């Protein structure tokens, strides 16, 4: 998962009057994020209701393949963003949302639907509160970046270790760290949207690509926050 900043030093632009206001730009960015979440949700629902999820995951090494594909798509999305067209950027975003929906379908099988709905509501509440904080706070949140990256590294290492060792006793601690990290990332990435708007406001094309890029960051924040809350509070199916 990528949560790097988006401030390419090589990019040069002239000063123009922005064609969209900051609030319009924020609405557009969150709109892309919600569309991505909708695509992910619908993909998961289709796979579950048609039982294709059981067919897919009988394929050997399917889960590692999906994980590698997700990582590859995020890297491809971030690479050469300055030179890539808006349509390709948008396509990569929705392809990632579909692939993540395949992964998400597993959780729809493992957890009770009422639990999924409640956790989704709780995630939306927390996410919205920290997004509003990121939008309206006057405090510069950029000093949080090293701590957030450290938190991501901790989560990554524990995820890899859990593949080889039983660390279920640390599950609740890991989940609490994950929840805290992605709540803070939500505020940080929301504030970053305003910075990207100021930086690229002279170029409508770059502003659109930056909007989709920021939408991916927020999408990742929401999905990861949801998954850690689900692991922390969710109720698994009995069968």
C-alpha positions as CSV (number, residue, x, y, z in Angstrom):
1,X,0.0,0.0,0.0
2,X,1.4,3.4,-1.0
3,X,0.9,6.5,1.1
4,X,3.7,8.6,-0.3
5,X,3.3,12.4,-0.8
6,X,2.7,13.7,-4.3
7,X,4.9,16.8,-4.8
8,X,7.1,16.2,-7.9
9,X,9.9,18.7,-7.8
10,X,10.4,18.5,-11.5
11,X,6.9,19.7,-12.3
12,X,6.8,23.4,-13.4
13,X,3.7,25.4,-14.1
14,X,2.6,29.0,-14.6
15,X,0.2,30.8,-12.3
16,X,-3.4,30.7,-13.5
17,X,-6.7,31.3,-11.9
18,X,-8.0,27.8,-10.8
19,X,-11.0,26.6,-12.9
20,X,-12.5,24.9,-9.8
21,X,-12.7,26.0,-6.2
22,X,-11.1,24.1,-3.4
23,X,-14.4,22.8,-2.2
24,X,-15.3,21.6,-5.7
25,X,-11.9,19.9,-5.9
26,X,-12.4,18.2,-2.5
27,X,-15.9,17.1,-3.5
28,X,-14.5,15.6,-6.7
29,X,-11.7,13.8,-4.9
30,X,-14.0,12.3,-2.3
31,X,-16.4,11.4,-5.1
32,X,-13.7,9.3,-6.9
33,X,-13.0,7.6,-3.6
34,X,-16.6,6.7,-3.0
35,X,-16.9,5.4,-6.6
36,X,-13.9,3.2,-5.9
37,X,-15.4,1.9,-2.7
38,X,-18.7,1.2,-4.6
39,X,-16.9,-0.8,-7.3
40,X,-15.1,-2.8,-4.6
41,X,-18.3,-3.5,-2.7
42,X,-20.2,-4.5,-5.8
43,X,-17.4,-6.8,-7.0
44,X,-17.4,-8.5,-3.6
45,X,-21.2,-8.9,-3.6
46,X,-21.2,-10.4,-7.1
47,X,-18.5,-12.9,-6.3
48,X,-20.3,-14.0,-3.1
49,X,-23.9,-14.2,-4.4
50,X,-22.7,-16.2,-7.4
51,X,-20.3,-18.4,-5.3
52,X,-17.5,-17.5,-7.6
53,X,-15.4,-16.6,-4.6
54,X,-15.2,-20.3,-3.7
55,X,-14.2,-21.1,-7.2
56,X,-11.5,-18.5,-7.4
57,X,-9.9,-19.3,-4.1
58,X,-9.6,-23.0,-4.9
59,X,-7.0,-22.0,-7.4
60,X,-3.5,-22.6,-5.9
61,X,-1.7,-19.5,-4.7
62,X,-4.6,-17.3,-5.6
63,X,-4.3,-15.1,-2.5
64,X,-0.6,-14.3,-2.9
65,X,-1.2,-13.6,-6.6
66,X,-3.9,-11.1,-5.8
67,X,-1.7,-9.5,-3.1
68,X,1.2,-9.1,-5.6
69,X,-1.2,-7.8,-8.3
70,X,-2.6,-5.2,-5.9
71,X,0.9,-4.0,-5.0
72,X,1.9,-3.9,-8.7
73,X,-1.2,-1.8,-9.5
74,X,-0.4,0.7,-6.8
75,X,3.2,1.0,-8.0
76,X,2.0,1.4,-11.6
77,X,-0.5,4.0,-10.5
78,X,2.1,6.0,-8.8
79,X,4.8,5.7,-11.5
80,X,5.0,8.2,-14.3
81,X,1.8,10.0,-13.2
82,X,3.1,13.2,-14.7
83,X,3.2,11.7,-18.2
84,X,0.2,9.4,-18.1
85,X,-3.2,10.5,-19.4
86,X,-6.2,11.2,-17.1
87,X,-8.1,8.3,-18.7
88,X,-5.3,5.8,-18.0
89,X,-5.0,7.1,-14.5
90,X,-8.7,6.7,-13.9
91,X,-8.7,3.2,-15.5
92,X,-5.9,2.0,-13.2
93,X,-7.8,3.3,-10.2
94,X,-10.9,1.3,-11.0
95,X,-9.0,-1.8,-12.0
96,X,-7.4,-1.7,-8.5
97,X,-10.9,-1.3,-7.0
98,X,-12.1,-4.4,-8.8
99,X,-9.0,-6.5,-7.8
100,X,-9.4,-5.3,-4.2
101,X,-13.1,-6.4,-4.5
102,X,-11.9,-9.9,-5.2
103,X,-9.9,-9.9,-2.0
104,X,-12.7,-8.2,-0.1
105,X,-15.2,-10.9,-1.1
106,X,-13.3,-13.3,1.3
107,X,-14.3,-11.1,4.3
108,X,-17.9,-11.2,3.1
109,X,-17.7,-15.0,3.5
110,X,-15.8,-15.1,6.8
111,X,-17.8,-12.5,8.7
112,X,-21.5,-12.0,9.5
113,X,-23.3,-9.5,7.2
114,X,-24.7,-7.6,10.2
115,X,-21.2,-7.2,11.6
116,X,-19.9,-6.0,8.2
117,X,-22.7,-3.4,8.0
118,X,-22.1,-2.1,11.5
119,X,-18.3,-2.0,11.1
120,X,-18.8,-0.1,7.8
121,X,-20.9,2.4,9.5
122,X,-18.4,2.8,12.3
123,X,-15.6,3.2,9.8
124,X,-17.5,5.9,7.9
125,X,-18.0,7.7,11.2
126,X,-14.4,7.6,12.2
127,X,-13.2,8.3,8.7
128,X,-15.5,11.3,8.3
129,X,-14.4,12.8,11.6
130,X,-10.7,12.6,10.9
131,X,-11.2,13.8,7.3
132,X,-13.0,16.9,8.6
133,X,-10.2,17.4,11.1
134,X,-7.7,17.2,8.2
135,X,-9.7,19.7,6.2
136,X,-10.2,22.4,8.9
137,X,-7.2,22.1,11.2
138,X,-4.6,24.9,10.9
139,X,-2.0,22.5,12.3
140,X,0.6,21.3,9.8
141,X,0.3,17.5,9.9
142,X,3.4,16.8,7.7
143,X,5.6,16.1,10.8
144,X,3.4,13.0,11.4
145,X,4.7,11.4,8.2
146,X,7.7,9.6,9.7
147,X,5.6,8.2,12.5
148,X,2.9,7.0,10.0
149,X,5.5,5.4,7.8
150,X,7.0,3.7,10.9
151,X,3.5,2.4,11.7
152,X,3.1,1.0,8.2
153,X,6.4,-0.7,8.5
154,X,5.4,-2.3,11.8
155,X,2.1,-3.5,10.2
156,X,3.9,-4.9,7.2
157,X,6.5,-6.7,9.3
158,X,3.9,-8.2,11.6
159,X,1.9,-9.3,8.5
160,X,4.9,-11.1,7.1
161,X,5.8,-12.7,10.4
162,X,2.2,-14.0,10.9
163,X,2.6,-16.0,7.8
164,X,5.3,-18.1,9.5
165,X,4.6,-17.8,13.2
166,X,1.6,-17.8,15.4
167,X,1.3,-14.3,16.8
168,X,-2.5,-14.4,17.4
169,X,-1.8,-13.2,21.0
170,X,-0.7,-9.9,19.5
171,X,-3.8,-9.6,17.2
172,X,-5.6,-6.9,19.2
173,X,-2.5,-4.8,19.7
174,X,-1.8,-5.0,15.9
175,X,-5.3,-4.0,15.1
176,X,-5.2,-1.0,17.5
177,X,-2.0,0.1,15.9
178,X,-3.6,-0.3,12.4
179,X,-6.7,1.7,13.4
180,X,-4.6,4.5,14.9
181,X,-2.3,4.6,11.8
182,X,-5.0,4.8,9.3
183,X,-7.1,7.3,11.2
184,X,-4.1,9.6,11.3
185,X,-3.4,8.9,7.6
186,X,-7.0,10.0,6.9
187,X,-6.4,13.4,8.4
188,X,-2.9,13.7,6.8
189,X,-4.1,12.7,3.3
190,X,-7.1,15.0,3.5
191,X,-4.8,17.9,4.3
192,X,-2.6,16.8,1.5
193,X,-5.5,17.3,-1.0
194,X,-5.4,21.0,-0.2
195,X,-1.7,21.1,-0.8
196,X,-2.0,19.4,-4.1
197,X,-4.8,21.8,-5.1
198,X,-2.5,24.8,-4.4
199,X,0.4,23.2,-6.2
200,X,-1.4,22.1,-9.4
201,X,-4.2,24.7,-9.6
202,X,-2.6,26.2,-12.7
203,X,-3.0,23.0,-14.8
204,X,-6.4,21.4,-15.1
205,X,-5.1,18.1,-16.4
206,X,-2.6,17.7,-13.6
207,X,-5.2,18.8,-11.1
208,X,-7.5,16.0,-12.3
209,X,-4.8,13.4,-12.1
210,X,-3.8,14.6,-8.6
211,X,-7.5,14.4,-7.6
212,X,-7.6,10.7,-8.6
213,X,-4.3,10.0,-6.9
214,X,-5.6,11.6,-3.7
215,X,-8.7,9.5,-4.1
216,X,-6.6,6.4,-4.1
217,X,-4.9,7.4,-0.9
218,X,-8.2,8.0,0.8
219,X,-9.6,4.8,-0.6
220,X,-6.6,2.9,0.9
221,X,-7.1,4.7,4.2
222,X,-10.8,3.7,4.4
223,X,-10.3,0.1,3.3
224,X,-7.5,-0.5,5.7
225,X,-9.3,1.2,8.6
226,X,-12.3,-0.9,7.8
227,X,-10.3,-4.2,7.8
228,X,-8.6,-3.5,11.1
229,X,-11.8,-2.5,12.8
230,X,-13.4,-5.6,11.4
231,X,-10.6,-7.8,12.8
232,X,-10.9,-6.0,16.1
233,X,-14.7,-5.9,16.5
234,X,-16.2,-8.1,13.8
235,X,-18.1,-11.4,14.4
236,X,-17.0,-14.3,12.3
237,X,-19.5,-16.7,10.8
238,X,-19.9,-20.0,12.7
239,X,-19.8,-22.1,9.6
